[in-house]
Amino acid sequence: MKLAVGNWSFEVLPLEATLMVCKSLGFDAVDIAGFHERGLCSFQPADVLDNPQKQADTLMPLLDKYQLTVTDYFTQFGVAPSVHSLNDMDKATRERNMELVRGAAQFCKLIGSPGMTLLPGIDQIERPLAENLVVSADHLRRAVDIAGEYGVELRFEPHMGSVADTPELALQLVEAVPGLKVTLDIAHFLLQYIPIERINNLIPYTGHVHVRQARFGKLQVAHAEGTIDFPNIISRLRAVGYTGALACEYVCADWFEVNRNDTLYETSVARQMLLPYIQ
C-alpha cells in the first residue's frame, strides 16, 4: 500500500500550488481532480476529451518537478452529481459521458494513473430504483471496457444521493459489471448511520480508498472526533491482498457541512496516523 492525497483538498489553489502542498506535507503520490467547473486545480473533462495529450503535457512536468506519481484520476462530468450523471435521463447526455470516459482513460494512460474514479449516477425520480441500477450498470460496463483499452482500472465511488448509496446497492453494481472496482469512502455510509459491519463487505471489491474521519450523521469531522478504525480497515484490506493507495481526502465545500475543517491540518494528521500501518 502507498499513501496519497487528493490535490482537490487544496482546490482554492491553482494546480502547481496544490502539488507543492502535497509534496510539502510528505506525500509522494497524488489523486488528480477532474471536476467540471470546480476548484482552480481541476482538469476539465471536456478539455481532457478534446486534447488529452495537451492536458498531460501540462501535468507531467509538474509531477516530475515535485517527484509525485498519480494513483487515481477522479472525474465528475457535471457541477453536481445529479448533473450529467452516468444514468442521466437523456440518452445524448449518457453517450457524451462515454466520450468523456474515453478522454479520461487516455489521460490516465498518459499520466501513469493506474485507475480512474467515476460517480455511479443518481436515483432518478422518473425511474424505479431497479431501472436506475440497470442503466448505471450498463454504462459502467461500457466504461470498464473503454478504460480497459488503455490499461486503466475503472472505479466508482458509492456516495450519499447516488444510485448506490448503501453497501448492498454498491455490491449489486459490482456483481453486474465484471472488472468494476469500488473507490471506498466509508464516510459516505456513516453519514447515513450505516454500521461498519455492512461497509466491510465492500473491502474485497475495493480498488482505491479515500481516507478522512467521520461519524454517524457527519460526512467529515476532525480526526480527533471521528469513529472510523482505520488500522482495522487496513488490516482487512491486507487480508484480501489490497496493494492500492490510501488517499487522504479532506475537502472544503458547501455540502453536508464539510467546510468546517482545516484541510491542511487534518490531512497532515491523517498522514501521520496512517504512516505506522503502511511501513
N, C-alpha and C positions, 0 to 999 in steps of 0.2 A: 504494500500500500504506500501511497505517497500523499503528502499534504498539498493542497491547492487552495486558491481563494478566487472568488468571482470578482472580476475587475469592476463590476457594477456596484459593489459595496461602496465605491467611492465615485459614483457616476456624476457627481456635481463637478468633477474634474474632467479635463479632456483626456484622450486616450493615453498619451505618453505619461502624463502625471499619474494616472491610475496604475500603470505598470511600475512606475518608480516607487509608488507607495507599497505595492505588493511586494516588490523586492526588498524595500527597506524594512518591512515587517518580518523578513526572514523566509519568505516563500520562494521556491524555485519553480513552481508551476501555477498556472492560472486557468480559470474558465473565462472565456471571452463572451461579451454581451453582443447579441444581435437583435435588439429590441426596436420595434418600429416607433420612431418619434419619442424616444425616451432616453434621457441622460445625454451627456456630452461624449461618452466613450463608446457608444454602440456602433456596430456596423449595420447600416440599414439593410433589411432583407432585399429590397428592390435593387439597391446598389450592388449588393453581392451577386444577385442574379445577373444583372446587366454586365458586370465585368469582375468575376471572382479573382482573376489574376491581379487586377489593379488594387483590389482591396487587400489581397495577400501581400502585395508589394508595399503597402502602407504599414502593415503589421509586422512583417518578418524582420526588418531592420531594428525595430524596437524590441522585439523578443531577443534578438541577438545582443543588443546593447545592454539589456538588463539580465541576460542569461536566464531566460524563462522558457519553459515549454508549456504547451497547451494540453489540457486534459479534457476539455469539453467546449463546444460552441452552443450556447443557449440562445435559440432564436424564437421570436414571437412576431407574428405577422400583422397584428393589429394593435391599436392603442390600449386595448383591454382584452382579456381572454375571450370575451363574447364577440369581439370584432374580428372578422376574417378567421373564424375558428376552423379547425380541421374538419368539423362536421357541419359547416355553415349550411343554412337552408338553400342558399343559392349555388347551383351547380357550377356556374362560371367561377365563383369565388373559390370553390373547392379545387377546381382544376388549376387556377392560378396558384393556390397553395402548393400543389405538387410541383409546379415550376420553381417556386421559391425553395422547396426542399432540394431540388436538384442543384440549384445555385449554392445552397448552403453546404451540400455534400462535396461539391467541387472545392469550395473554400476550405472545408475541413482537411481535405487531402493536401491542399497547397500549404496549409499552416501546420500540418502534422498533428491535427487533433484526432484522437482515436474514436471519438464519438460526438454526436450532436443530440441536444435535448429539444423536444417539442412539447407543446401543451396538447392534450388529447382531444380537445373540443369540449363543448358545454352541453348541459342537458337542455336542449332547445324545447321551449314550452309548446311549440307547434307539433312536436312528435312525441310518442311514448318513449320512455327511457330505453326500453329494449331496442327500439329502432335507432335511437341516437347511438347506442353502443355499436350496433351493426355498421352504421355509416362511419363512425370513428375507426372501427376495426378495419374496414375496407380500405380506408385511406392510410392508416398506419401500416397496413400490409404493403401498399404501394410504396410508401415512404421507406420501409425496410429494404425493399428491392432496389430502389433508387440509391439509397445510401450504400448498399452492398456493392454496387457497381464501382464505387470509389474506395472500397475497403474501410468504410466508416460504420460504426455501430450506431443504430438508432435507439434512442431512449425517450421515454415520456415521463413527465412529472405529474403524478396524481395530485390534485390540489382542490381546495375548497371552491365550490362552484363549478367544478368540471364534471364531465360525464363519468369520471372515475374518482369520486370524492371519498370513497371508502376503500379499504384494502381489498374487500371482496370484489368490488367492481373493477378495480385495477387488475386483479387476477384474471377476471373474465377477458380483459383485453389481451393480457399476456398469453393466455391459453388459446386465444383465437388467432394470434399473429406470431407464427414461428420466427424466432430471432429477435423479437422485440424485448427490450430491457427497460427497467424502471430506474428513473432518477429519484432516489428516495429522500424525501424531506419529511421527517417524522412530524415536524411542527404542524404541517397542514392537517394531520389527523388529530393531534392533541387539541387543536383549535376546536374540533368538533366533539371533544370528550371521548374519543375512541381509545380504548386501552392498548397498551403496548403489546399485549399478547396477540391481538389481531394484526397489528402492524408488522410484527416479526415474521408473519407468513410471507411477506414480500422479499425478505432478505435473499432467498435463493435465486431470485429473479432480478437482482439489483445490478445495474451496470455503472452507476455513479451515485454518490452520496453528497447531499448538502448538509452542512453542519451549522446549527445555531440552536440556542436554547429556547425552550417553550414550556408551557404548562397547559393544563386543561383550560380551554376558553381563551388562550392567548397564543397568537401565531409566533410572536417573538418577544423574548424578555432578556434581561441581563443574565449573564452566565450564573451569577450567584442566586438568581431567582428561579432558575429552570429545574425541571424534573427529569430530563432525559438522561439516562445512564449510558453515556457514550462508551465507556470501557466495555460494558456488556454488549452493546451493539457491535463494537469492533471484534469482540470475541466470537460472536455469531457469524459475522462476515468472514472471519478467518476459517471458521468451521466449514463453510461452503466453498472455500477456495477463492474468495474475492481478492483480486490484486489491483483493483482500480484506485481511484482517488477519494480522499475525504476533503471536500471543498467547503471551506468556511463561507457562509453566505448571510452575513448580517446586512440588512438593507435599510434604507430610509425612504419611505414612501407613505402617501396618504391612503393606506389600505390596511384595515384591521389594526390600526394604531402601531404600525411597525416604524413609525417615525419618533419613537420615544427613547431610542438607544444611540449611543455614540458608536458608530460602526467601526471607527478606527480602534478604539479601546477594546471593544468586545471581540473584534477579530483577533487582536493580539492575545487576549485572554484565552480564546478558543484554541489558538495555535499552541500556546503553552500547555493547555490541558491535554491536547492530542499527542504531543511530542513523545511522551514516555511509552505510548502504546503502539508506535509505528517503528521505533528504532530497535 
